Amino acid sequence: MAKKGEQKLFEATTKEKYTFQHPGLRESVRMRDKSKNEHGVQQGEKLYEAMMEHVIFKEDGTKVSFEHFEEVGGFSEVMAAAVKFTFQEG
């Protein structure tokens, strides 16, 4: 797992470039917990909103949104890479 503040540049197949910035272990756990419903089931929309708020930024440093991905595509690819960067070891 990346450490708090660590960054990674990511270029999607759409040629859009993003910076992933790790929010730290505690915030990562909060993001995961807040995205689960009362039955402990992961809710994609809440997790993706948290990723766009805390982890994924455009090349110029501005935040991304669902609307951004509707315009340029690459949503699933970018989200999968950001989730891996945020939560997985290595």
N, C-alpha and C positions, 0 to 999 in steps of 0.2 A: 504494500500500500504506500502511496506517496505520502509525504509529510505535509503538514500545514504550510500553505503558501507556495508549495512546489508547483511549478507550471510545466505544461506540455503543449507544444504546438501540434495541431492536428489539421490536416488538409483532407477534406471529404472528396469523394469521387466527382462531386459537382464543381470542384476547384475552389470552393469557399474555404477560407482559412479561419480557424478558431484557436483560442487559447483556453485550455482547461487549467483552472487554478484550484488546488485542493483546499477545502474548507477546514481541514483538521479532523482528527478522529472523533472528537465529541460532536461536532456539527454533523459529520457524516452519519453518526448513530442517530442523532435527532431527525435528520432528513429521512432516514429509513423508517424510524418509528412513526413519524407523523404521516407517512404515506400509507400506513396500514389502517384498515377499517377495524371495527370492534371485534371482528372474528380473526384478526391477525393476517388478513389477506392483503397483499400489496395492491395498491391502487395506482395504476400507471400515471394518470393525470397529475396526481399530487406529487409523485416522485419526479416526473419530468418538469413540473413547475419549480420544484426545489433545485433541480439541476440547472435550470435556466437562470435562477436567481443567484445561486452560489458558486457554480462551477464553470459553466460554458459562457464564453464571451467572444464577440466578433474580433477580428484582427485589430480593429481600431480601439478595442477595450469596452465597447458598448455591449449591453445585454442583448440576448436573443429572446425571441418569443415564438409562440405557435405561428403567428402571422409571418414572421421571418421565414420559417421553414415551409409555409404554404407557398411563399413566393419563390424560394430558391431550391427547395427539395432537400433531400439528404437527412430527413429527421431521424429515421430508424438507425442509420449508420452513425450519426453523431451521438445520439443518445446511448447506443451500445458502447461506443468508445469511451464516452464520459463516465458511464456507470462502471466500466471496467477500471478506468483510471482512479475513480473515487473509492471503490470498495474492494478491489482484488489485490492480492499480494503480487509483487513482481513487476 
